């Protein structure tokens, strides 16, 4: 399909995900270097920092090149169970609070999150840009395709759908183990 022309250019970069503390530090250092290299070439006017992971890099690039900084927070990082020590969570909280206050704009995905971020980080209430489809009455929607038919499963087969990043602190194991306690029609 043809690419749509936008009045801006998007540069996307990635690094290999690794396990272990030293490997993760190496991953972040590599990402920082790649980000600064791309910013040096592109000279951005706006830096979009997606979640706390990218906020320090976004802030540093925006500061270095005089760009505006948009902090786009999809989750409350310090409230998530990430399997890290309390001291890391506390450090992340202070870092997020410090940098969110220096962003030109902050965006949250719901009014609830925006209110919570304003209180937690002591910032003006973030703008809300919901990450959900627009409302449509169920009567106006076509029935969804049958996942059973698409997967070639009998109609009575129970399906569990998990959407999100699979890591050791997201509760997947507990959800799987608890499934035996659910009624058959769930």
N, C-alpha and C positions, 0 to 999 in steps of 0.2 A: 504494500500500500504506500501511497505517496506520503512523505513527511510534511506536516504542517509547518509553515514558516512562522516563527515567533520573533518579536522585536528584541529578543535577548538570546544569549547562548548559554546552554547548560553544559557544565563539565562534570562528568561522573567518574569517580575513581573507586577502587576497591583494594582490599588487602586480604590475604589468606587468614581465615579464622584459626586460631591456635588455642591449645589448652595449656594451663600452667601459668603461674604468675610472671615469670621471666619472659615467656613466649608472648603473653598478652602485652607486656610493656614494650617488647620489640615490635609487636603489631601496631601499637599506638604511635610509637616513634616513627615507624615507616609511614603510617597514615599522615602524621604531622608533616613529615618531609614532603610527601607527595602533594599534600594540600597546599603547602607554601610554594612548591614548584609551580603548580597549576595557577595559583593566584598571582605569582610573579609574571606569568605569561599573559594571563587574562586581565589583570588589573580590574577587579570587580567593583561595581558601584553598590551592589547589594550582596550580602552574604546570608544565606539561609542555613541556619544551624538547626538540624533536625535532632531533637532530644539532647539530653545532657551529654551523651557521648561526644557529640560534635560541637557543643557550645564553646569549650575552651579554644579549639582550633578556629571556629568561626569568629570568636571575639578577637583572637590574635591577628587573623587575616584582615578583619574589618579595621582594626586599629592601625595595622601596618600600612594599609592602602587607603585609608580615609573613607572606607565604604560604610554603608548603613548596615546594621545587624538586625536580622529577624530571628528571634528564638521561637521555634515551632516545637512545642512540647506535647507529645502524644500521650505521655504517661507521667505519673508522679513517681519519679525514679526512686527517691528516698523512702517511699512507702512500699515499694515492691520487695518481695522476698527474693533476693538475688543470691543467697548463700554466701554473703560476704560479711566480714566482721563489722561490729557496731562502729568502730573507729573509721572505717572506710565510708560507711553510710553517713556518719557525722561530717566527715571531710567533704563528701559529695554535696551534702546539704549546704555547707558554707560556700563551697565553690559555685553551686547553682545560684544561691542567693546573691552572691557578689556579682556574678556575670549577668544574671537576668536583670538586675538593676541598671546595667550598662547597655542593655539592648535598646535599639530604637523602637522596636515593637515586639510584643510577645503574643503568641497565638496558642490557644488551647482548643481541644476537640469537643468540649462541652461546657455548658454553663457551670456545672458542678465543679469540673476541673479548674476552670478559670477562677471561680470563687476560692477554691482550696489553694490554688497557687498564689493568689493575691494575699491571702492570710499567711500562708506558710513562708513565702519569700519576701513579704512586706513590699509588694510592688503594686502599681495600679492594676485593676482587674484586666487580665489579658483579653484580647479580641477572641471571639469564638468563631472558628471555622470548623463546622462539624464534619466528621469523616463518615457520614452516613448518607444513604440515598435520600432524595427528596421524598416527602410523604406522598403516598399514593393509596387510595382506597383499595382494599383487598379485592373488591368486586371488579375493579378496573384492570387487575393484573391477570395475565395468562397463568394457568397452573404451571408450577415448576416442572421441569422434566423429572422423570422417575429415576432416582439414583440407583434403585434396585435394578431397573431395566438396563441402565447404562453399564452397570457392573456385572450384569448377568446373574443376579442373586434372586432367590425366591422372595416373594412379597413379604413373608413374615420374618425375614432375617433382620435382626437389629443392627443398626449402623451407628457407630460413634464417630463424630466429626470433631476434630480438634483444630482450631485455627490459631496460629501463633508460633512463636519461636520455641523450639523444643530444647529445653535445658533442664538441668537437674533440680531446679527450684520452682518450677511452674505448676506442680501438683498433678502431673500426668499419671504417675504411678498410683497415687491415691485415687484418682478418678477411675482408673482401670480396676483397681481392687474393690472399689465401692459399687461397681456396676452390678455385682451379683445381688445386691440388696434392693435394686430397683424393680418395680413391678414390670411384668412382661410387656405392658403396653407403653412403656416409656422408652 
